[in-house]
Structures are given as C-alpha cells and as structure tokens.
Amino acid sequence: MENIDFSEFVTQEQDEGMSGQISGSFSFKQVGSITKYVEPVSGESTIDMIVEMFQDQPDLMAVPVEYNTGGIGIIDRKTAAAATSTAWKRLTAKNISDYVSPVSIFLNARDFIEKALAKVSEINRKDGVLYFPVYYNNRTFFGIVSLDDFLERIAVIREQDMEKAFVIQQELLPDPSKIPDLPFKATCWNRMANTLGGDFYQIYPVDNSKYLVSCFDVSGKNVAASLLTIAVGSFFNTMKFMKDKPSHPSAIISLLDDYLQTTVPAGSFITAAICYVDMARKQMYLYNCGHTTVYILFAEETGEGRRVKIASVNASLPPLGMGEVKATLEKNTAGDKSYAALPIKEDMHLELYSDGFTDMQTEDGIRYDDDRSKEFFINLYSKKYEEVSDTIGKTVDGWIQNAMLPDDVTVLDIRF
C-alpha cells in the first residue's frame, strides 16, 4: 500500500480557510474542483464513533481513515451501518481499521477529471471502490472524491463542450442577416435530431452575380458527424481568403472533394446537392453527389390555365470525401456531363433537402417517404415566401407528433 506523509495534514480548524483557498485554485476540469475535504480519523478509533459522525452529518458519505503506519483507507456510510446493524455486532464491534477498504490509487488534485476517470472506473470495476483519496502537492492530504462526483462533473463538462461545438457549427452556417440581400429569395430550415448534427447548408457568393447553394448530409450521427460538417464549413470560410480561388463550379467541387478526402475518415462520406446559380446569365448548374432528389418547380401557362410543373435531378455523382467526385468531373467529356444545366425562369423554385425529411416517422413508424416529399414541394410552390418556414415546421411537427426525430432535417427553398 502506498504511504502518504500526514505531517502536513490540515486540521479541522484550518479546513474552512485553507481548503476553500486551495479549492478555488483548480479549474472546473480538475479533480480538486470536485474534491470534498473530510478530516481523516484514526484507525484505532471505535466503529461507533464513525457511526455517530454519519448520523450527525447526513451529507457525509465516506471518511478517510489514517493508519498508524502512515497509510490511508476509506470507510463509507454503508459499511459502517452494516458493521453495527444488530445488537450483537455493536457489542462485538472493533476498531475502524478492521472495516476500512484499502486504497490502491491516490489521485492528484491537479489531475484532469476526464483523464483520471479511466483509472477510477477501472478500480471500481475490479474492486467495487466508490471513494478515492485526493492529495495536493504530492504530500498533503486534500480530501476524498466519489465515482458519482466524477460522473456528474463529466456530464456537465460534456454538455458544455456540446454547447460550444453547437455554437461553432451554427457560426459556419449562412448569416441570416445577409439572406435578404441575395438576388433571390432563400429560406433555410434546419432541425437537428441531437444537439449536434450531420446536416449542413451553405449559400456561398462566388462573386457579385454567382452563388453556390448547397445542402450536405454527413454519414453518421452527433459529434463525429458534426466535426465533418465543421470541415465543410471551414472550406467555404477559407475560400473567402484565397487569392486565386476557382470560380468554375466543377473546379470548386473538385477542390472540396480533394480537401474532404484528407479529412473524412475511412468508411464515412458526405452527400451533397450543389447548385451553381449564375444570375447574370440566368443559368443554374446542378451537381447531385449521392444526395436526395433535387426538385425544380416552375409554372407554365396552358389552355386550362397556369399549371405547376416539377423536374427531378437525381444523383449522378458519388458522395464527397472519397476522391471519386473529382476523378469523375475531370474525365467527363462535353457529351457526358455529370450535372444538369437549366435556364432560370421567373417564379422558378429550387428545393434542396436532406434525407431526414423523407425518413421522419410517425409514432406508428410510418415513413414520410419520397412520394409525400414530392407532393409537399408541389404544394409549397403556391405558398407565399413568408409562409415557407412555418409550413415546413408544421409539416414536420404534424408528421412526427410525439415521436422522436430519427435524423436531422434540412430544407432549402430558393425562389427566383
């Protein structure tokens, strides 16, 4: 058993001053910030004394015990209660040292909680230990910490980290205040299934009259997926500062695929629907990289009146992140295009969405599916621009009701 020098132990009178002062010197992520100071008792004391301590201090769950040899152990409330649970046990009760659980690990108050948790969890699994002594400056006993203290703080730390990651992810999305300045009307609707998601969208100005309107969907969920969406967002942010940045859509998409190939781990990929909008030439170019169907809606006058027509652009390119998109675009000939070129007409609508929209389910497990999605966009065409966001939200809420959202949902409605 490891020995600790107790000659510098703080006394009960020093507790409030010194312990409080030391506690304030640790960061939120260090063991010292969750350690509770409890003055050690002598192992030669009777078990009745410990029982009285627990009775007098309801919040006290464990007490450090000092051996004459200089070692230290822990006795918890449950052990003390079991040792005196009957009249016979109380009559034959021995010294505290006979009931102490030996300690095989000592924590440093300056250790980081996440790193120390691995050691604490291993000891708990092997020996069932729940409480651990903590020392300060390698010599001074500081207090005890429980496995529950670790788990509670880890939960808070991870929640805070998730919130920070969420803010970063949101900052990489298009600035809502700049959406009204676009030469077309754009509604970007997004709801994540978790705090962090694998959907991403972007409206990137190539120049004063050209824009990339894109919807991305990363394979996987939560943190891992969100990191890849951040990688996509970082690409577009970096493009803003490039002096010789490409302007042709195929060149931009090839560069993005090349960049993501170095970022995306094996087995992961990113689907994307990317529309290059040239407002000067009134032309759009659609690249569907393994993504859901892209819909283009427009109205035509017929003998029976105005009729809404819909065109579909399905995936003709593989997902991004594997290098295949760049290879395909580089070898394509003029007669073998991997994109759809369409003239921009007045009142034309472009609809991009992630598969979370088609995959949302009712409480009975009924999927929204592709046919309902297509019908939804046909009906959305007649809605006013100001009603689009609310219509999407009501449709999602009305379909899932009390069911959980199985995947992130993103819908981009672009009106020319």
C-alpha positions as CSV (number, residue, x, y, z in Angstrom):
1,M,0.0,0.0,0.0
2,E,1.3,3.5,-0.8
3,N,2.3,5.7,2.1
4,I,1.5,9.3,2.4
5,D,3.2,11.8,4.7
6,F,0.5,13.1,7.0
7,S,2.7,15.5,8.9
8,E,1.3,18.4,6.8
9,F,-2.4,17.5,7.1
10,V,-4.6,20.5,7.5
11,T,-6.5,20.4,10.8
12,Q,-10.3,20.9,11.3
13,E,-9.7,24.5,12.4
14,Q,-7.7,25.1,9.1
15,D,-10.4,23.5,7.0
16,E,-12.6,26.5,6.1
17,G,-9.7,28.8,5.2
18,M,-7.0,26.6,3.7
19,S,-9.3,24.1,2.0
20,G,-11.5,26.8,0.5
21,Q,-8.5,28.7,-0.7
22,I,-6.9,25.7,-2.3
23,S,-10.2,24.6,-3.9
24,G,-10.5,27.9,-5.7
25,S,-7.2,27.4,-7.4
26,F,-8.4,24.5,-9.6
27,S,-10.1,24.7,-12.9
28,F,-13.6,23.3,-13.5
29,K,-12.0,20.3,-15.2
30,Q,-9.5,19.3,-12.4
31,V,-10.1,16.7,-9.7
32,G,-9.5,19.3,-7.0
33,S,-12.7,21.2,-8.0
34,I,-14.9,18.2,-7.1
35,T,-13.0,17.1,-4.0
36,K,-14.6,17.3,-0.6
37,Y,-12.4,17.9,2.4
38,V,-13.0,15.5,5.2
39,E,-10.5,15.3,8.1
40,P,-9.0,11.8,8.5
41,V,-9.8,9.8,11.6
42,S,-7.6,7.4,13.4
43,G,-7.9,3.7,12.5
44,E,-7.7,3.0,16.3
45,S,-11.0,4.8,16.9
46,T,-14.1,2.7,17.5
47,I,-16.6,2.0,14.8
48,D,-19.3,3.6,17.0
49,M,-17.5,7.0,16.6
50,I,-17.8,6.8,12.8
51,V,-21.5,5.8,13.0
52,E,-22.1,8.9,15.1
53,M,-20.3,11.0,12.5
54,F,-22.5,9.7,9.8
55,Q,-25.6,10.3,11.9
56,D,-24.6,13.9,12.7
57,Q,-23.7,14.7,9.1
58,P,-26.3,13.3,6.7
59,D,-24.4,14.5,3.6
60,L,-21.3,12.7,4.7
61,M,-20.9,9.5,2.6
62,A,-17.3,8.4,3.4
63,V,-14.5,9.2,5.7
64,P,-10.7,8.8,5.2
65,V,-9.0,6.7,7.8
66,E,-5.4,7.1,8.9
67,Y,-3.3,4.1,9.8
68,N,-0.5,4.2,12.4
69,T,1.8,3.0,9.6
70,G,1.1,6.2,7.7
71,G,-1.2,4.7,5.1
72,I,-4.8,5.7,4.4
73,G,-8.0,3.9,3.7
74,I,-11.7,4.8,3.3
75,I,-14.8,3.7,5.2
76,D,-18.2,4.6,3.8
77,R,-21.6,5.0,5.4
78,K,-22.9,1.7,4.1
79,T,-20.0,-0.3,5.6
80,A,-20.3,1.5,9.0
81,A,-24.1,0.8,9.1
82,A,-23.6,-2.9,8.2
83,A,-21.0,-3.3,10.9
84,T,-23.4,-2.1,13.6
85,S,-26.7,-3.3,12.2
86,T,-27.5,-5.7,15.1
87,A,-27.1,-5.6,18.9
88,W,-24.5,-8.4,18.7
89,K,-22.5,-6.6,16.0
90,R,-22.5,-3.5,18.1
91,L,-21.3,-5.5,21.1
92,T,-18.5,-7.1,19.2
93,A,-17.6,-4.1,17.1
94,K,-13.9,-3.5,16.7
95,N,-11.8,-0.6,15.7
96,I,-12.4,1.4,12.5
97,S,-9.3,-0.1,10.8
98,D,-10.9,-3.5,10.7
99,Y,-13.7,-2.3,8.4
100,V,-11.6,0.0,6.2
101,S,-11.4,-0.6,2.4
102,P,-7.8,-0.5,1.3
103,V,-6.9,2.2,-1.3
104,S,-5.0,1.2,-4.3
105,I,-5.0,4.5,-6.0
106,F,-4.3,8.1,-4.9
107,L,-5.5,11.0,-7.1
108,N,-3.7,14.3,-7.5
109,A,-5.9,17.3,-7.1
110,R,-4.3,18.8,-10.2
111,D,-5.2,15.8,-12.4
112,F,-7.8,16.4,-15.1
113,I,-11.1,14.7,-14.4
114,E,-11.5,13.1,-17.8
115,K,-8.1,11.6,-17.6
116,A,-8.5,10.4,-14.0
117,L,-11.9,8.9,-14.7
118,A,-10.4,6.0,-16.7
119,K,-8.3,4.9,-13.6
120,V,-11.2,5.4,-11.2
121,S,-13.6,3.4,-13.4
122,E,-11.1,0.6,-13.7
123,I,-10.7,0.3,-9.9
124,N,-14.4,0.5,-9.5
125,R,-15.0,-2.4,-11.9
126,K,-12.2,-4.5,-10.3
127,D,-12.7,-3.8,-6.6
128,G,-16.1,-2.1,-6.3
129,V,-14.4,1.0,-4.7
130,L,-16.6,4.1,-4.8
131,Y,-14.5,6.7,-2.9
132,F,-10.9,7.8,-3.5
133,P,-8.5,9.9,-1.5
134,V,-7.0,13.0,-3.2
135,Y,-3.7,14.7,-2.3
136,Y,-2.2,18.1,-3.0
137,N,1.4,18.9,-4.0
138,N,2.2,15.2,-3.7
139,R,2.4,15.4,0.1
140,T,-0.7,17.0,1.7
141,F,-4.0,15.1,2.0
142,F,-6.7,17.2,0.4
143,G,-9.9,15.2,0.6
144,I,-12.0,12.5,-0.9
145,V,-13.9,12.2,-4.2
146,S,-16.6,9.7,-5.3
147,L,-17.2,8.0,-8.6
148,D,-20.6,9.8,-8.6
149,D,-18.8,13.1,-8.3
150,F,-16.7,12.2,-11.4
151,L,-19.7,11.1,-13.4
152,E,-21.8,14.2,-12.5
153,R,-18.9,16.6,-13.4
154,I,-18.1,14.7,-16.7
155,A,-21.8,15.1,-17.7
156,V,-21.6,18.8,-17.1
157,I,-18.3,19.2,-19.0
158,R,-19.6,17.2,-21.9
159,E,-22.8,19.2,-22.1
160,Q,-20.7,22.5,-22.1
161,D,-18.5,21.1,-24.8
162,M,-21.5,20.1,-26.8
163,E,-22.9,23.7,-26.4
164,K,-19.6,25.2,-27.6
165,A,-19.5,22.8,-30.6
166,F,-23.1,23.8,-31.4
167,V,-22.2,27.5,-31.4
168,I,-19.2,26.8,-33.7
169,Q,-21.4,24.7,-36.1
170,Q,-24.1,27.5,-36.2
171,E,-21.5,30.2,-36.9
172,L,-20.4,28.4,-40.1
173,L,-23.9,28.5,-41.5
174,P,-25.0,31.4,-43.7
175,D,-25.6,34.7,-41.8
176,P,-29.4,35.1,-41.5
177,S,-29.0,38.9,-41.6
178,K,-27.5,38.7,-45.1
179,I,-30.1,36.4,-46.6
180,P,-32.4,39.3,-47.5
181,D,-29.6,40.9,-49.6
182,L,-29.4,37.9,-52.0
183,P,-30.7,38.4,-55.6
184,F,-33.2,35.6,-54.9
185,K,-35.4,34.6,-52.0
186,A,-34.0,31.9,-49.8
187,T,-35.5,30.0,-46.8
188,C,-33.1,27.8,-44.9
189,W,-34.9,25.5,-42.4
190,N,-33.0,23.1,-40.2
191,R,-33.7,21.0,-37.1
192,M,-31.2,18.7,-35.6
193,A,-32.2,15.3,-34.1
194,N,-29.5,15.9,-31.4
195,T,-27.5,18.9,-30.0
196,L,-25.0,18.4,-32.8
197,G,-26.0,17.2,-36.3
198,G,-24.7,15.9,-39.5
199,D,-26.6,18.3,-41.8
200,F,-25.1,21.4,-43.2
201,Y,-26.1,24.0,-45.8
202,Q,-24.4,26.9,-47.4
203,I,-25.1,29.9,-49.7
204,Y,-21.7,30.9,-50.9
205,P,-21.2,34.0,-53.1
206,V,-18.6,33.2,-55.8
207,D,-18.8,36.8,-57.0
208,N,-21.4,39.5,-57.3
209,S,-23.7,37.5,-59.5
210,K,-22.8,33.9,-58.9
211,Y,-23.7,31.7,-55.9
212,L,-23.3,28.2,-54.7
213,V,-26.4,27.0,-53.0
214,S,-25.6,23.7,-51.2
215,C,-27.1,21.1,-48.9
216,F,-24.8,18.5,-47.2
217,D,-25.6,15.3,-45.3
218,V,-22.8,13.6,-43.4
219,S,-22.9,9.8,-42.7
220,G,-23.1,9.1,-39.0
221,K,-24.6,11.0,-36.1
222,N,-23.9,13.6,-33.4
223,V,-20.3,14.6,-32.6
224,A,-18.4,12.6,-35.3
225,A,-20.8,13.9,-38.0
226,S,-20.7,17.4,-36.7
227,L,-17.0,17.5,-36.9
228,L,-17.2,16.8,-40.6
229,T,-19.9,19.5,-41.1
230,I,-17.4,21.9,-39.5
231,A,-14.8,20.7,-42.0
232,V,-17.2,21.6,-44.9
233,G,-18.0,25.0,-43.3
234,S,-14.3,25.7,-42.8
235,F,-13.7,25.0,-46.5
236,F,-16.1,27.8,-47.5
237,N,-14.7,30.1,-44.9
238,T,-11.2,29.5,-46.2
239,M,-12.3,30.1,-49.8
240,K,-13.1,33.7,-48.9
241,F,-9.4,34.4,-48.2
242,M,-8.0,32.6,-51.2
243,K,-6.4,35.0,-53.8
244,D,-6.6,32.5,-56.7
245,K,-9.7,30.7,-55.7
246,P,-11.5,28.8,-58.5
247,S,-14.7,30.2,-59.9
248,H,-16.0,27.4,-62.2
249,P,-18.4,25.1,-60.3
250,S,-16.6,21.9,-61.3
251,A,-13.3,23.3,-60.1
252,I,-14.8,24.3,-56.7
253,I,-16.5,21.0,-56.2
254,S,-13.3,19.1,-57.2
255,L,-11.3,21.1,-54.7
256,L,-13.9,20.5,-52.0
257,D,-13.8,16.7,-52.7
258,D,-10.0,16.8,-52.6
259,Y,-10.0,18.7,-49.3
260,L,-12.6,16.4,-47.7
261,Q,-10.7,13.3,-48.8
262,T,-7.9,14.3,-46.5
263,T,-10.4,15.0,-43.6
264,V,-13.1,12.3,-43.8
265,P,-12.1,9.0,-42.1
266,A,-12.4,5.7,-44.0
267,G,-16.0,4.5,-44.1
268,S,-17.5,8.0,-43.8
269,F,-18.8,10.1,-46.7
270,I,-20.8,13.3,-47.3
271,T,-23.6,13.6,-49.8
272,A,-24.3,16.9,-51.3
273,A,-26.7,18.7,-53.6
274,I,-24.8,21.7,-55.0
275,C,-26.4,24.3,-57.3
276,Y,-24.3,26.9,-59.1
277,V,-26.5,29.9,-59.7
278,D,-25.4,32.4,-62.3
279,M,-27.8,35.3,-62.0
280,A,-26.1,37.3,-64.8
281,R,-26.6,34.6,-67.4
282,K,-29.9,33.3,-65.8
283,Q,-28.5,29.8,-65.7
284,M,-28.1,27.2,-63.0
285,Y,-25.9,24.1,-62.8
286,L,-26.9,21.2,-60.5
287,Y,-24.5,18.7,-59.1
288,N,-26.0,15.9,-57.1
289,C,-23.3,14.0,-55.2
290,G,-25.2,10.9,-53.8
291,H,-27.8,13.2,-52.3
292,T,-31.6,13.1,-52.2
293,T,-33.5,14.2,-55.2
294,V,-33.4,17.9,-56.1
295,Y,-36.7,19.4,-57.3
296,I,-37.1,22.3,-59.7
297,L,-40.6,23.7,-59.9
298,F,-41.9,26.3,-62.4
299,A,-45.3,27.4,-63.8
300,E,-46.4,27.3,-67.4
301,E,-49.5,28.7,-69.0
302,T,-51.7,26.2,-70.7
303,G,-55.0,26.2,-72.3
304,E,-56.5,25.3,-69.0
305,G,-54.7,28.0,-67.1
306,R,-51.5,28.1,-65.1
307,R,-50.0,24.7,-64.3
308,V,-47.1,23.9,-61.9
309,K,-44.5,21.5,-63.4
310,I,-41.8,19.7,-61.5
311,A,-38.4,18.4,-62.6
312,S,-36.2,16.0,-60.7
313,V,-32.4,15.8,-60.6
314,N,-31.2,12.6,-59.1
315,A,-27.7,11.7,-58.0
316,S,-25.3,11.4,-60.9
317,L,-22.1,11.7,-58.9
318,P,-20.7,9.7,-55.9
319,P,-20.6,11.3,-52.4
320,L,-17.8,13.7,-51.5
321,G,-14.8,12.7,-49.4
322,M,-13.6,9.7,-51.4
323,G,-11.9,11.4,-54.3
324,E,-14.3,9.9,-56.7
325,V,-16.2,13.2,-57.5
326,K,-13.0,15.0,-58.6
327,A,-12.0,12.0,-60.7
328,T,-15.4,11.8,-62.4
329,L,-15.5,15.5,-63.1
330,E,-12.0,15.5,-64.6
331,K,-12.6,12.7,-67.0
332,N,-16.1,13.8,-68.2
333,T,-16.4,14.9,-71.8
334,A,-18.8,17.5,-73.2
335,G,-21.3,14.8,-74.1
336,D,-21.0,13.0,-70.8
337,K,-21.9,15.6,-68.2
338,S,-22.4,14.8,-64.5
339,Y,-24.5,17.9,-63.8
340,A,-27.8,19.3,-65.0
341,A,-27.8,22.7,-66.7
342,L,-31.1,24.6,-66.6
343,P,-32.2,28.2,-67.5
344,I,-33.5,30.2,-64.6
345,K,-37.1,31.2,-65.2
346,E,-39.3,33.7,-63.4
347,D,-41.1,32.2,-60.4
348,M,-38.8,29.1,-60.6
349,H,-38.3,27.3,-57.3
350,L,-35.3,25.2,-56.3
351,E,-35.9,22.7,-53.5
352,L,-32.9,21.0,-51.7
353,Y,-33.4,18.8,-48.6
354,S,-31.7,16.1,-46.6
355,D,-32.9,12.5,-46.2
356,G,-34.0,13.3,-42.7
357,F,-37.1,14.9,-44.3
358,T,-38.1,11.7,-46.1
359,D,-37.1,9.5,-43.2
360,M,-39.1,11.2,-40.5
361,Q,-41.6,8.8,-39.0
362,T,-45.0,8.8,-37.2
363,E,-45.4,7.2,-33.7
364,D,-46.5,4.1,-35.6
365,G,-43.3,4.0,-37.6
366,I,-44.8,5.2,-40.9
367,R,-42.2,6.9,-43.0
368,Y,-42.9,10.3,-44.7
369,D,-41.2,8.8,-47.9
370,D,-40.3,10.2,-51.3
371,D,-43.8,10.5,-52.7
372,R,-45.1,12.6,-49.9
373,S,-42.0,14.8,-50.1
374,K,-42.5,15.4,-53.8
375,E,-46.2,16.3,-53.1
376,F,-45.1,18.6,-50.3
377,F,-42.9,20.6,-52.6
378,I,-45.6,20.9,-55.2
379,N,-48.0,22.3,-52.6
380,L,-45.2,24.5,-51.2
381,Y,-44.9,26.2,-54.6
382,S,-48.2,28.1,-54.0
383,K,-47.2,29.3,-50.5
384,K,-46.0,32.8,-50.0
385,Y,-42.3,33.2,-49.3
386,E,-43.1,34.5,-45.8
387,E,-45.1,31.3,-45.1
388,V,-42.4,28.8,-46.2
389,S,-40.6,28.3,-42.9
390,D,-43.8,28.0,-40.9
391,T,-45.2,25.5,-43.4
392,I,-42.1,23.3,-43.2
393,G,-42.1,23.4,-39.4
394,K,-45.8,22.5,-39.1
395,T,-45.4,19.6,-41.6
396,V,-42.5,18.1,-39.6
397,D,-44.3,18.6,-36.3
398,G,-47.6,17.3,-37.7
399,W,-46.0,14.1,-39.0
400,I,-43.8,13.1,-36.1
401,Q,-46.0,14.5,-33.3
402,N,-44.7,12.8,-30.2
403,A,-42.2,10.5,-32.0
404,M,-38.5,11.2,-31.9
405,L,-36.9,12.8,-34.9
406,P,-34.7,9.9,-36.2
407,D,-32.4,12.2,-38.3
408,D,-31.5,15.8,-38.9
409,V,-33.9,17.6,-41.3
410,T,-32.8,20.4,-43.6
411,V,-34.9,22.1,-46.3
412,L,-33.7,24.9,-48.6
413,D,-36.3,26.7,-50.6
414,I,-34.9,29.1,-53.2
415,R,-37.2,31.3,-55.3
416,F,-36.2,33.3,-58.4
